[in-house]
Amino acid sequence: MAKAKNTDKLVVQNAAKTLLANIRFASVDDPIRTITVTSSIPNEGKSAVSINLAQAIATSGKSVLLVEADMRRRSLDDMLGVRSRGGLYAVLSEQVSIDQAIVETGQKNFFLDAEPHIPNPADIIVSHRFAKLVKALSAKFQYVIFDAPPVGTFIDAAEIASLTDGALFVVREDFTKREEALNAIAQLKKS
């Protein structure tokens, strides 16, 4: 049983490294450094992909910040097992500095959480302060990954994707309906 679990872990790690290589090759002249990770519906595994991609980046020797951008259904803090002094809203409202809110989760691997029950997440994401924050984080880290809500459920992911260098769309095999995925991709393309 332990051997199978280790094998599964290696498969996931190798897939994340391949994904990172593909991201690097996607735009050699203008490297993709800020990435929005989304899906069409909940429970497709986008947060797991975000975490594994961040670990692959950190393992490659590059600094990476993983941002909890799904302010309605936060999950990264539990998955990572970390808590912070402040989150995304506290940084945007200048209650804490970026450095105070960011938690180190591993060598060259960092996390910025979002507080629970933030009112009107879409309004926060379209604010000038959020756009400035994306630029500030991009200047501070070699990669920034925004784990966004499903694009088929809320507009948040499309708005975040318009501020980042690229979007990674996660589709869960034998789970997501083709029409849901196509509609979500069309919404992303519009942004």
Solvent accessible surface area in square Angstrom, and as a share of the most:
residue,aa,sasa,rsa
1,M,208,0.93
2,A,73,0.57
3,K,165,0.70
4,A,58,0.45
5,K,149,0.63
6,N,91,0.47
7,T,72,0.42
8,D,89,0.46
9,K,124,0.52
10,L,107,0.53
11,V,92,0.53
12,V,67,0.38
13,Q,69,0.31
14,N,87,0.45
15,A,59,0.46
16,A,7,0.05
17,K,102,0.43
18,T,79,0.46
19,L,44,0.22
20,L,6,0.03
21,A,36,0.28
22,N,86,0.44
23,I,17,0.09
24,R,92,0.34
25,F,151,0.63
26,A,71,0.55
27,S,32,0.21
28,V,112,0.65
29,D,147,0.76
30,D,109,0.57
31,P,78,0.49
32,I,33,0.17
33,R,82,0.30
34,T,6,0.04
35,I,4,0.02
36,T,0,0.00
37,V,0,0.00
38,T,0,0.00
39,S,1,0.01
40,S,1,0.01
41,I,39,0.20
42,P,44,0.28
43,N,97,0.50
44,E,8,0.03
45,G,34,0.33
46,K,19,0.08
47,S,13,0.08
48,A,42,0.32
49,V,44,0.25
50,S,0,0.00
51,I,20,0.10
52,N,36,0.19
53,L,0,0.00
54,A,1,0.01
55,Q,85,0.38
56,A,7,0.06
57,I,0,0.00
58,A,14,0.11
59,T,98,0.57
60,S,52,0.34
61,G,37,0.36
62,K,72,0.31
63,S,20,0.13
64,V,0,0.00
65,L,0,0.00
66,L,3,0.02
67,V,0,0.00
68,E,0,0.00
69,A,0,0.00
70,D,7,0.04
71,M,5,0.02
72,R,87,0.32
73,R,136,0.49
74,R,65,0.24
75,S,38,0.25
76,L,0,0.00
77,D,10,0.05
78,D,102,0.53
79,M,97,0.43
80,L,45,0.22
81,G,62,0.60
82,V,27,0.15
83,R,161,0.59
84,S,35,0.23
85,R,182,0.66
86,G,11,0.10
87,G,2,0.02
88,L,0,0.00
89,Y,88,0.34
90,A,8,0.06
91,V,14,0.08
92,L,16,0.08
93,S,40,0.26
94,E,134,0.60
95,Q,125,0.56
96,V,28,0.16
97,S,55,0.35
98,I,38,0.19
99,D,95,0.49
100,Q,80,0.36
101,A,0,0.00
102,I,25,0.13
103,V,31,0.18
104,E,107,0.48
105,T,46,0.27
106,G,30,0.29
107,Q,153,0.68
108,K,82,0.35
109,N,15,0.08
110,F,46,0.19
111,F,0,0.00
112,L,0,0.00
113,D,9,0.04
114,A,0,0.00
115,E,45,0.20
116,P,71,0.45
117,H,172,0.77
118,I,14,0.07
119,P,95,0.60
120,N,99,0.51
121,P,8,0.05
122,A,26,0.20
123,D,89,0.46
124,I,24,0.12
125,I,1,0.01
126,V,86,0.49
127,S,39,0.25
128,H,156,0.70
129,R,125,0.46
130,F,0,0.00
131,A,29,0.23
132,K,142,0.60
133,L,9,0.04
134,V,7,0.04
135,K,150,0.64
136,A,43,0.33
137,L,0,0.00
138,S,20,0.13
139,A,93,0.72
140,K,96,0.41
141,F,14,0.06
142,Q,75,0.34
143,Y,19,0.07
144,V,1,0.00
145,I,0,0.00
146,F,0,0.00
147,D,0,0.00
148,A,0,0.00
149,P,1,0.00
150,P,7,0.04
151,V,0,0.00
152,G,52,0.50
153,T,67,0.39
154,F,67,0.28
155,I,79,0.40
156,D,0,0.00
157,A,0,0.00
158,A,2,0.02
159,E,56,0.25
160,I,0,0.00
161,A,16,0.12
162,S,63,0.41
163,L,67,0.33
164,T,17,0.10
165,D,81,0.42
166,G,20,0.19
167,A,53,0.41
168,L,33,0.17
169,F,43,0.18
170,V,17,0.09
171,V,78,0.45
172,R,108,0.40
173,E,147,0.66
174,D,147,0.76
175,F,84,0.35
176,T,23,0.14
177,K,142,0.60
178,R,190,0.69
179,E,123,0.55
180,E,60,0.27
181,A,11,0.09
182,L,91,0.45
183,N,91,0.47
184,A,2,0.01
185,I,56,0.29
186,A,45,0.35
187,Q,52,0.23
188,L,24,0.12
189,K,164,0.69
190,K,176,0.74
191,S,62,0.40
